[in-house]
């Protein structure tokens, strides 16, 4: 796969007075042009030169596609384009919708890649108090976002079940006046679950997401439990229990089921098909392929579990191809990162995935509340703090007001550092309308929240994934791939709020 970020315009005739604003690049042997509203079009070399030279007249074969797409100055609908941009960026004025609540740092597992700053099970001093939980809810419910999701994380969050129950009940009471769309989600390892807690979670409509790294050999290698414990079997047991509970409650199993997240380690590479087949077997609609993050334990064990970005992207491409192959056979499964890009490419909306938007959602789309009440721009900021650096702390739950939090200088700095229009390399990239920047990732990799695009693994990851998807659309004479990929952008009510999607 050959991809180029720039095209030499040497010796080409250009008529700028006839062109609207667009970016361009080489993808799949064609010229891909894109604009800020998410519009895109493939051109062959001859048509691309006609466009640049102003030779695209109403008689030209590509005239209508270029005009309606907003690539020509002639007939450019300023108001219509502005409305498209407003719709794409409507998340900017909403305020934080994802509120990550760290109920405890205690955890009964020792995962090889853990970046959650876990503590041992006897460290009760790392449990969130009910008093702190009340302050968290009081602050979070002030968000200007019409949708609020309290997501419980840890450690293993169910170790401190009283705080989960309190936040659910107290926030629902507060919401009688606030009138927001309110969700609660739990990210659990399923090795500390009890029937009592499971029944309460089911009865109270708490969305449940677990970690499932693949078949038994891979999952148990990545996610160490006790000497004699089998973490994989525990996950299977409780997934079945919860899904049966939803059925008994009369809920639609296509909308209500346990979702899962996976993390790719080197161990995953040799079990790609088994991973996908397992998710399909369990009826999990979305398989979100995720690389390791440069945080926590993963940095100490990198030689055993890590890989280069090129190795990861080779694995990703093979997995994407296999998932599409299954779709051709009528199997319903999608890849999660691809769905975020496809929503931007194929629909008028942005899915508001906080890590792939501009500006990013750090402090403006999400906030993380540590067990001790400290506020962070995001969960990654909390992880940096666990390493001894509080650069990304933006207050405390009991001592900060809502405006103090969202107008914090660090939040402003991260917004600037993720605003693609002001970032060299992003401002001219054809992938700019579909991509996003994570300043926290830049900081961990280079010590600079602005980073350097040519040296950024995350930049290469996003660029390559977008190119892979566009290659499918470019080489699709009968529309087979477009039909499949458009289906991936269809969201259902529960999927819009699950913790595995935000």
TINURO-949063 format. One record per residue (C-alpha): residue in three letters; x, z, y. Coordinates in steps of 0.1 Angstrom, whole numbers, plus 5000, padded with zeros to 4 digits. Last residue first. Layout:
N
NODE   resn      x      z      y
NODE    ALA      X      Z      Y
...
END
This chain:
502
NODE   resn      x      z      y
NODE    UNK   4823   5238   5069
NODE    UNK   4817   5223   5035
NODE    UNK   4827   5248   5009
NODE    UNK   4810   5276   5028
NODE    UNK   4776   5259   5024
NODE    UNK   4757   5250   5055
NODE    UNK   4752   5213   5056
NODE    UNK   4752   5211   5018
NODE    UNK   4720   5232   5016
NODE    UNK   4700   5206   5036
NODE    UNK   4713   5175   5019
NODE    UNK   4740   5153   5033
NODE    UNK   4743   5115   5028
NODE    UNK   4778   5105   5037
NODE    UNK   4788   5100   5001
NODE    UNK   4760   5074   4997
NODE    UNK   4778   5053   5023
NODE    UNK   4809   5053   5001
NODE    UNK   4791   5039   4971
NODE    UNK   4773   5011   4990
NODE    UNK   4805   5003   5009
NODE    UNK   4824   5000   4976
NODE    UNK   4801   4974   4961
NODE    UNK   4796   4954   4993
NODE    UNK   4800   4921   4974
NODE    UNK   4832   4910   4993
NODE    UNK   4848   4945   4992
NODE    UNK   4884   4943   5001
NODE    UNK   4882   4957   5036
NODE    UNK   4859   4986   5027
NODE    UNK   4882   4998   4999
NODE    UNK   4912   4994   5022
NODE    UNK   4894   5014   5048
NODE    UNK   4891   5043   5025
NODE    UNK   4928   5043   5015
NODE    UNK   4937   5039   5052
NODE    UNK   4917   5070   5061
NODE    UNK   4934   5090   5034
NODE    UNK   4968   5077   5044
NODE    UNK   4964   5087   5081
NODE    UNK   4950   5121   5073
NODE    UNK   4978   5129   5049
NODE    UNK   5005   5114   5072
NODE    UNK   4993   5135   5101
NODE    UNK   4992   5166   5079
NODE    UNK   5027   5160   5067
NODE    UNK   5039   5159   5104
NODE    UNK   5073   5144   5112
NODE    UNK   5061   5112   5128
NODE    UNK   5033   5132   5146
NODE    UNK   5056   5158   5162
NODE    UNK   5042   5193   5167
NODE    UNK   5019   5204   5195
NODE    UNK   5016   5240   5182
NODE    UNK   5054   5242   5180
NODE    UNK   5073   5263   5154
NODE    UNK   5079   5232   5133
NODE    UNK   5059   5235   5100
NODE    UNK   5040   5267   5106
NODE    UNK   5032   5257   5142
NODE    UNK   5021   5222   5133
NODE    UNK   4998   5237   5107
NODE    UNK   4984   5260   5133
NODE    UNK   4980   5231   5157
NODE    UNK   4956   5213   5132
NODE    UNK   4950   5178   5145
NODE    UNK   4919   5156   5138
NODE    UNK   4912   5121   5125
NODE    UNK   4883   5096   5126
NODE    UNK   4884   5083   5161
NODE    UNK   4923   5085   5163
NODE    UNK   4928   5064   5131
NODE    UNK   4938   5033   5151
NODE    UNK   4966   5053   5166
NODE    UNK   4974   5049   5204
NODE    UNK   4964   5083   5216
NODE    UNK   4975   5100   5184
NODE    UNK   5012   5090   5186
NODE    UNK   5017   5109   5219
NODE    UNK   4990   5136   5222
NODE    UNK   4968   5136   5253
NODE    UNK   4939   5116   5239
NODE    UNK   4942   5135   5206
NODE    UNK   4931   5169   5220
NODE    UNK   4946   5192   5194
NODE    UNK   4973   5209   5214
NODE    UNK   4950   5211   5244
NODE    UNK   4924   5229   5224
NODE    UNK   4951   5251   5209
NODE    UNK   4962   5261   5244
NODE    UNK   4927   5269   5256
NODE    UNK   4921   5291   5226
NODE    UNK   4954   5308   5232
NODE    UNK   4945   5314   5269
NODE    UNK   4913   5332   5258
NODE    UNK   4882   5315   5271
NODE    UNK   4863   5318   5238
NODE    UNK   4872   5354   5232
NODE    UNK   4869   5369   5267
NODE    UNK   4836   5350   5271
NODE    UNK   4822   5367   5241
NODE    UNK   4834   5402   5252
NODE    UNK   4863   5419   5236
NODE    UNK   4869   5456   5228
NODE    UNK   4849   5462   5196
NODE    UNK   4856   5430   5178
NODE    UNK   4892   5428   5190
NODE    UNK   4910   5401   5210
NODE    UNK   4924   5366   5207
NODE    UNK   4950   5370   5180
NODE    UNK   4969   5337   5175
NODE    UNK   5003   5348   5187
NODE    UNK   5001   5379   5165
NODE    UNK   5032   5372   5145
NODE    UNK   5042   5396   5117
NODE    UNK   5037   5375   5086
NODE    UNK   5001   5388   5083
NODE    UNK   4996   5375   5119
NODE    UNK   5003   5340   5106
NODE    UNK   4976   5345   5080
NODE    UNK   4952   5356   5107
NODE    UNK   4959   5324   5126
NODE    UNK   4952   5304   5094
NODE    UNK   4918   5321   5092
NODE    UNK   4909   5308   5127
NODE    UNK   4913   5317   5163
NODE    UNK   4919   5353   5154
NODE    UNK   4900   5385   5162
NODE    UNK   4912   5420   5152
NODE    UNK   4884   5442   5138
NODE    UNK   4905   5460   5112
NODE    UNK   4892   5439   5083
NODE    UNK   4902   5407   5102
NODE    UNK   4875   5387   5120
NODE    UNK   4882   5350   5120
NODE    UNK   4866   5327   5146
NODE    UNK   4853   5292   5142
NODE    UNK   4842   5262   5162
NODE    UNK   4857   5270   5196
NODE    UNK   4884   5296   5185
NODE    UNK   4903   5271   5165
NODE    UNK   4877   5243   5159
NODE    UNK   4901   5214   5166
NODE    UNK   4897   5193   5198
NODE    UNK   4894   5168   5183
NODE    UNK   4881   5172   5148
NODE    UNK   4895   5175   5113
NODE    UNK   4901   5212   5107
NODE    UNK   4867   5223   5121
NODE    UNK   4846   5199   5099
NODE    UNK   4821   5191   5126
NODE    UNK   4804   5163   5105
NODE    UNK   4808   5139   5134
NODE    UNK   4777   5116   5138
NODE    UNK   4769   5080   5143
NODE    UNK   4775   5072   5106
NODE    UNK   4800   5050   5087
NODE    UNK   4835   5059   5099
NODE    UNK   4829   5095   5111
NODE    UNK   4809   5104   5080
NODE    UNK   4835   5085   5060
NODE    UNK   4863   5108   5072
NODE    UNK   4844   5139   5063
NODE    UNK   4833   5125   5029
NODE    UNK   4869   5116   5021
NODE    UNK   4879   5152   5024
NODE    UNK   4852   5163   5000
NODE    UNK   4856   5138   4972
NODE    UNK   4822   5128   4957
NODE    UNK   4805   5132   4924
NODE    UNK   4772   5116   4910
NODE    UNK   4780   5095   4880
NODE    UNK   4764   5061   4879
NODE    UNK   4792   5042   4862
NODE    UNK   4804   5028   4895
NODE    UNK   4805   5064   4907
NODE    UNK   4828   5073   4879
NODE    UNK   4852   5045   4891
NODE    UNK   4850   5060   4926
NODE    UNK   4860   5094   4913
NODE    UNK   4889   5078   4894
NODE    UNK   4901   5059   4925
NODE    UNK   4900   5090   4946
NODE    UNK   4920   5109   4920
NODE    UNK   4946   5083   4918
NODE    UNK   4949   5082   4956
NODE    UNK   4951   5120   4958
NODE    UNK   4979   5122   4933
NODE    UNK   4999   5096   4952
NODE    UNK   4991   5115   4984
NODE    UNK   5005   5147   4968
NODE    UNK   5037   5131   4957
NODE    UNK   5042   5116   4991
NODE    UNK   5035   5150   5008
NODE    UNK   5063   5164   4987
NODE    UNK   5056   5190   4960
NODE    UNK   5051   5227   4954
NODE    UNK   5042   5249   4924
NODE    UNK   5076   5259   4910
NODE    UNK   5099   5253   4939
NODE    UNK   5072   5264   4964
NODE    UNK   5070   5300   4950
NODE    UNK   5080   5319   4981
NODE    UNK   5062   5295   5005
NODE    UNK   5031   5296   4984
NODE    UNK   5030   5334   4987
NODE    UNK   5019   5333   5023
NODE    UNK   5015   5301   5042
NODE    UNK   5026   5265   5041
NODE    UNK   4992   5253   5028
NODE    UNK   4989   5237   4994
NODE    UNK   4969   5204   4992
NODE    UNK   4932   5202   4989
NODE    UNK   4910   5179   4968
NODE    UNK   4873   5188   4976
NODE    UNK   4853   5180   4945
NODE    UNK   4817   5177   4957
NODE    UNK   4786   5174   4934
NODE    UNK   4794   5203   4911
NODE    UNK   4772   5196   4880
NODE    UNK   4795   5217   4857
NODE    UNK   4803   5186   4836
NODE    UNK   4812   5166   4868
NODE    UNK   4835   5194   4880
NODE    UNK   4852   5195   4846
NODE    UNK   4855   5157   4845
NODE    UNK   4873   5157   4878
NODE    UNK   4899   5183   4867
NODE    UNK   4903   5168   4833
NODE    UNK   4910   5134   4849
NODE    UNK   4937   5149   4871
NODE    UNK   4954   5171   4846
NODE    UNK   4991   5160   4848
NODE    UNK   4992   5165   4886
NODE    UNK   4975   5199   4887
NODE    UNK   5006   5219   4876
NODE    UNK   5023   5207   4907
NODE    UNK   4997   5226   4927
NODE    UNK   4965   5214   4942
NODE    UNK   4940   5240   4954
NODE    UNK   4904   5238   4943
NODE    UNK   4871   5249   4959
NODE    UNK   4838   5255   4941
NODE    UNK   4801   5254   4947
NODE    UNK   4776   5276   4928
NODE    UNK   4742   5260   4927
NODE    UNK   4712   5256   4950
NODE    UNK   4706   5221   4964
NODE    UNK   4706   5200   4932
NODE    UNK   4694   5231   4913
NODE    UNK   4662   5231   4934
NODE    UNK   4652   5268   4936
NODE    UNK   4624   5284   4915
NODE    UNK   4639   5318   4914
NODE    UNK   4646   5315   4877
NODE    UNK   4665   5283   4885
NODE    UNK   4686   5301   4911
NODE    UNK   4694   5329   4886
NODE    UNK   4704   5304   4860
NODE    UNK   4729   5289   4885
NODE    UNK   4742   5324   4892
NODE    UNK   4748   5333   4856
NODE    UNK   4763   5300   4846
NODE    UNK   4788   5302   4875
NODE    UNK   4794   5338   4865
NODE    UNK   4804   5330   4829
NODE    UNK   4825   5299   4838
NODE    UNK   4844   5319   4865
NODE    UNK   4851   5347   4840
NODE    UNK   4863   5322   4814
NODE    UNK   4888   5307   4839
NODE    UNK   4901   5341   4849
NODE    UNK   4910   5351   4814
NODE    UNK   4922   5387   4813
NODE    UNK   4947   5401   4789
NODE    UNK   4976   5407   4813
NODE    UNK   4953   5408   4843
NODE    UNK   4946   5379   4867
NODE    UNK   4969   5351   4877
NODE    UNK   4953   5322   4895
NODE    UNK   4975   5291   4893
NODE    UNK   4983   5293   4855
NODE    UNK   4948   5305   4846
NODE    UNK   4933   5276   4865
NODE    UNK   4956   5249   4851
NODE    UNK   4953   5259   4814
NODE    UNK   4916   5265   4817
NODE    UNK   4907   5232   4833
NODE    UNK   4907   5227   4870
NODE    UNK   4915   5248   4901
NODE    UNK   4881   5265   4904
NODE    UNK   4878   5289   4933
NODE    UNK   4843   5302   4940
NODE    UNK   4815   5295   4964
NODE    UNK   4783   5314   4968
NODE    UNK   4755   5310   4994
NODE    UNK   4738   5343   5000
NODE    UNK   4701   5338   4995
NODE    UNK   4692   5376   4994
NODE    UNK   4678   5377   4959
NODE    UNK   4708   5357   4946
NODE    UNK   4733   5380   4963
NODE    UNK   4715   5411   4952
NODE    UNK   4713   5399   4916
NODE    UNK   4750   5391   4916
NODE    UNK   4760   5425   4930
NODE    UNK   4741   5443   4903
NODE    UNK   4753   5420   4875
NODE    UNK   4789   5426   4885
NODE    UNK   4816   5403   4900
NODE    UNK   4852   5412   4901
NODE    UNK   4866   5381   4884
NODE    UNK   4844   5357   4902
NODE    UNK   4871   5347   4927
NODE    UNK   4847   5349   4956
NODE    UNK   4840   5329   4988
NODE    UNK   4807   5342   5000
NODE    UNK   4783   5326   5024
NODE    UNK   4757   5338   5048
NODE    UNK   4735   5314   5068
NODE    UNK   4715   5317   5101
NODE    UNK   4697   5290   5121
NODE    UNK   4694   5308   5153
NODE    UNK   4663   5326   5167
NODE    UNK   4683   5352   5188
NODE    UNK   4655   5378   5187
NODE    UNK   4648   5379   5150
NODE    UNK   4684   5370   5146
NODE    UNK   4695   5406   5152
NODE    UNK   4676   5417   5121
NODE    UNK   4691   5389   5101
NODE    UNK   4725   5399   5114
NODE    UNK   4720   5435   5103
NODE    UNK   4708   5427   5068
NODE    UNK   4736   5402   5060
NODE    UNK   4763   5421   5077
NODE    UNK   4753   5454   5060
NODE    UNK   4751   5439   5026
NODE    UNK   4786   5423   5029
NODE    UNK   4800   5456   5043
NODE    UNK   4786   5476   5014
NODE    UNK   4801   5451   4989
NODE    UNK   4837   5459   4997
NODE    UNK   4854   5448   4965
NODE    UNK   4830   5418   4968
NODE    UNK   4853   5403   4994
NODE    UNK   4883   5396   4971
NODE    UNK   4912   5396   4994
NODE    UNK   4893   5386   5015
NODE    UNK   4864   5363   5025
NODE    UNK   4828   5366   5036
NODE    UNK   4815   5336   5056
NODE    UNK   4789   5344   5083
NODE    UNK   4774   5311   5093
NODE    UNK   4758   5306   5127
NODE    UNK   4738   5276   5139
NODE    UNK   4724   5271   5174
NODE    UNK   4760   5277   5188
NODE    UNK   4761   5296   5220
NODE    UNK   4778   5325   5202
NODE    UNK   4764   5359   5211
NODE    UNK   4756   5366   5174
NODE    UNK   4793   5367   5167
NODE    UNK   4799   5397   5190
NODE    UNK   4772   5419   5177
NODE    UNK   4779   5409   5141
NODE    UNK   4816   5418   5144
NODE    UNK   4809   5451   5162
NODE    UNK   4785   5461   5134
NODE    UNK   4812   5452   5108
NODE    UNK   4837   5474   5127
NODE    UNK   4813   5504   5124
NODE    UNK   4806   5496   5088
NODE    UNK   4844   5498   5081
NODE    UNK   4865   5469   5069
NODE    UNK   4886   5477   5039
NODE    UNK   4924   5476   5042
NODE    UNK   4928   5514   5041
NODE    UNK   4913   5513   5006
NODE    UNK   4947   5501   4994
NODE    UNK   4942   5511   4957
NODE    UNK   4933   5476   4947
NODE    UNK   4966   5461   4958
NODE    UNK   4969   5441   4990
NODE    UNK   4962   5404   4998
NODE    UNK   4978   5386   5027
NODE    UNK   4953   5356   5022
NODE    UNK   4980   5329   5016
NODE    UNK   4978   5331   4978
NODE    UNK   4997   5302   4961
NODE    UNK   5007   5319   4929
NODE    UNK   4974   5338   4927
NODE    UNK   4978   5375   4921
NODE    UNK   4942   5387   4913
NODE    UNK   4924   5420   4917
NODE    UNK   4923   5418   4955
NODE    UNK   4922   5443   4983
NODE    UNK   4925   5427   5018
NODE    UNK   4889   5437   5026
NODE    UNK   4857   5425   5043
NODE    UNK   4875   5396   5060
NODE    UNK   4846   5381   5079
NODE    UNK   4849   5344   5088
NODE    UNK   4825   5334   5116
NODE    UNK   4818   5296   5115
NODE    UNK   4795   5285   5143
NODE    UNK   4818   5290   5172
NODE    UNK   4805   5274   5205
NODE    UNK   4781   5245   5208
NODE    UNK   4795   5226   5237
NODE    UNK   4822   5206   5218
NODE    UNK   4800   5200   5188
NODE    UNK   4782   5172   5207
NODE    UNK   4813   5150   5204
NODE    UNK   4800   5121   5183
NODE    UNK   4766   5122   5199
NODE    UNK   4780   5122   5234
NODE    UNK   4803   5093   5225
NODE    UNK   4774   5073   5212
NODE    UNK   4755   5080   5243
NODE    UNK   4784   5069   5264
NODE    UNK   4785   5036   5245
NODE    UNK   4749   5030   5251
NODE    UNK   4752   5037   5288
NODE    UNK   4782   5014   5292
NODE    UNK   4767   4986   5272
NODE    UNK   4795   4959   5272
NODE    UNK   4779   4925   5275
NODE    UNK   4813   4908   5284
NODE    UNK   4841   4934   5283
NODE    UNK   4844   4929   5245
NODE    UNK   4852   4954   5218
NODE    UNK   4819   4974   5221
NODE    UNK   4807   4968   5185
NODE    UNK   4778   4947   5197
NODE    UNK   4802   4923   5214
NODE    UNK   4828   4921   5186
NODE    UNK   4802   4916   5159
NODE    UNK   4783   4891   5181
NODE    UNK   4814   4871   5189
NODE    UNK   4830   4870   5155
NODE    UNK   4820   4834   5146
NODE    UNK   4828   4822   5181
NODE    UNK   4800   4803   5199
NODE    UNK   4793   4832   5222
NODE    UNK   4830   4830   5233
NODE    UNK   4860   4848   5218
NODE    UNK   4889   4829   5234
NODE    UNK   4900   4859   5255
NODE    UNK   4936   4857   5243
NODE    UNK   4934   4891   5226
NODE    UNK   4902   4882   5208
NODE    UNK   4915   4848   5197
NODE    UNK   4947   4864   5184
NODE    UNK   4927   4888   5163
NODE    UNK   4905   4859   5150
NODE    UNK   4936   4840   5139
NODE    UNK   4952   4871   5123
NODE    UNK   4922   4880   5103
NODE    UNK   4898   4906   5117
NODE    UNK   4884   4939   5104
NODE    UNK   4860   4958   5126
NODE    UNK   4856   4994   5137
NODE    UNK   4832   5015   5158
NODE    UNK   4839   5053   5158
NODE    UNK   4828   5058   5194
NODE    UNK   4864   5059   5205
NODE    UNK   4872   5024   5194
NODE    UNK   4887   5007   5163
NODE    UNK   4904   4975   5154
NODE    UNK   4917   4968   5119
NODE    UNK   4939   4937   5116
NODE    UNK   4941   4925   5079
NODE    UNK   4966   4929   5051
NODE    UNK   4949   4960   5037
NODE    UNK   4954   4978   5070
NODE    UNK   4975   4967   5100
NODE    UNK   4967   4984   5133
NODE    UNK   4945   4984   5164
NODE    UNK   4932   5005   5192
NODE    UNK   4903   4995   5215
NODE    UNK   4893   4994   5251
NODE    UNK   4871   4965   5262
NODE    UNK   4887   4931   5265
NODE    UNK   4880   4902   5288
NODE    UNK   4901   4914   5318
NODE    UNK   4929   4921   5294
NODE    UNK   4935   4884   5286
NODE    UNK   4965   4884   5263
NODE    UNK   4986   4855   5249
NODE    UNK   5008   4866   5220
NODE    UNK   5045   4859   5221
NODE    UNK   5053   4896   5216
NODE    UNK   5022   4916   5208
NODE    UNK   5040   4935   5180
NODE    UNK   5016   4955   5159
NODE    UNK   5017   4992   5156
NODE    UNK   5007   5019   5131
NODE    UNK   5016   4999   5100
NODE    UNK   5004   5004   5065
NODE    UNK   5015   4989   5033
NODE    UNK   5000   5000   5000
END
